[in-house]
Amino acid sequence: SDLTGWYDKTQFTPLGLLQNQHLASLLKTTRLDLAIQTRLKRSQETLKTVLQYHPECKDLRTDDQLIERNYGILNNTPHADLIASKGQAEFDRIHRGWEDKLEGGESFVDIGARVWEFIHQLKQDFTGKDQNIAISAHGNSLRLFRHIIEESGPEVTCSWVIPFATVFVYKI
């Protein structure tokens, strides 16, 4: 596994492609009115797979408030390389530290601020409307999305492993 971050030249593995298809099958019978992706190819390709079953979804938006955590100088660094060079404790701090910012990168606090803005706008625009919105985001932006919506504390939020090909449903 890598600290992929904003690196955008990754390709889905065969397992990743299967996970995208599984996700699409989970949402196949759900009406989608709006779909939101980030500018990163992996978000867009995942959403494209889901939307193949949703000709009714005419509104596709790109919003980088939900983009993955920017790991700065460590974007696209394999976990194993970082553990080998820095040790497990330093890796854990870098990987899941709440306020820890990497050179040129972001902390969870930074991600939370932009995700909070996204949620605030979403609530403004869609509260009380009968619309289903599909969001194709990334592990860390989803972690902070859940943190805000579920009102979890930083320790709990940092402990979450965000599974691939999983649907989280929230009513706003």
N, C-alpha and C positions, 0 to 999 in steps of 0.2 A: 504494500500500500504506500501511497505517496501523500505528501502535503501538496496536493495539486494546485490549490488556490486559484489564481487567475490565469494559470498556464492553460492555453487553449488549443494545444496540438495533440491532445490525447485521443485515442481511439477506443471505442467500446470493445471489450473482450467478447468472445462468444457468450460467456455467462452474462455479461452486461446487456447484450442484445436480447437474450432470453428474459432477463429481468424487465426490460422495457416492454416486451410483448406481454409478460405476466401482468404488469401494471395496466397496460391497455385493456387486457381482458377483465380486470377488476372494475374498470370504469366504463366498460362497453355499454351497459344498460342505463347509465346515468346521463341525463341531459346536461350538456355543458353550454353555457351561455357566453362565457368569457374564458379565455386561456391566457395565462401570463407566464412568460419565460424570461431568462436573462440573456445577455449577449453571448454567453459562453455556449459553444457548440454542443456540449453534452446536455445542457438544459433544453436547447432547441430540438435536438434529435430525439430526446425522450418525449417531449411534447408532440412532436410530429408523429411518433408511433402511436400515442394515445389518440390524437385527433383523426387518424385514419378511419376511426369508427364514429366520428362526430361531424357529419356534414352540416348539422344545424349550428355549429359554433362558427360564427362569422367574425367574431371579435377576438383578434390575437394581438397581444401587446407585449412589448419588451420593456422590462423595468429592472434596472441594475441596483435598485435598493435591495433586491433579493440575491444579488450575486454572492458567490462563495467568499469566504474570508481571504483577504489578500495576505499571504504569508511573506510578502516583500522579497527579500533576497533568498528566501527558502522556498519560493514557489517551485513546484515540481521536484522537490527533494524527497527521495525514498525514505520512509520511516527508518528502515534498517541502517541506512547511511548516517542519519542523524543520531540514532541511538549509539552506533559504533563510535562516532566522533565526540559526542557530548555526554553520553550516559543516559540511562533510563530516566532518572529523576529530572534532568534538564529537558529531555524530550517531553516528558509529561507536562512540565511547566510551559514549554513552548506550545505544545499541542492543545492543552486544555486550560491554560492560565487565563483567568477572567480579565485581568487588566494588562496582561503582558502583551506588549507590542513588539513586533520584530522590525528590524531596520527596513523602512519602506513599506511596512505592512500595517495590519490592524489588530486590535484586541477584540475580545467578545463585546466589551462595552461599546466600541466603535460600531460593530455590526448591529448591536441592539438599537443604537440610535437611528440608524437608517431603516431598520426593519420596523421600529416603532412608527416612524413617519409613514411607511408603506401601510401599516395596519390602520393608522389614524385616517389616512385618505380612503382606504377601502371601506371603513365604517361610515365615513361621510357620504361616500358615493352609493353604498349598497345596503345599508341598514334598512330593514323593512321590505326589501325587494325580494321577490321569489326568483333568485338567480343562483345558478351553480357556477362556481369559479374554480377552474383547475389551475394550480400553480406548480410549475416545474422549477424547483429551486435547487439548493445545494445543502449538504449536511450541516454546515455551520449557520447558514441563514435560516434553515428550518429549525435548528436547535434554538436560535434566538426568537423565532416566530413562536414556537411552542412555549418558551420561557415567558413571553409577554402574554399570550392568550391564556395559558394555564396558570399564570402567576406563581411560577416556581422560583425557588431561590437559586443563587449562583452555584452553590455546591451541587444541588440536584441537576441543574441544567448542564453543568460541566461533565457530569457522570453519564449522561445519556449517550448511547450509541444510536445514531439515526440509521435505521435499516433501509436498505435499497428496496425498490419496488413495493413500497408500502403507502397506503392511502391514509392520511389523517383527515378527519372531517370535523369542521368547526362551524358553528352557526353564529353569525354576527348580526 
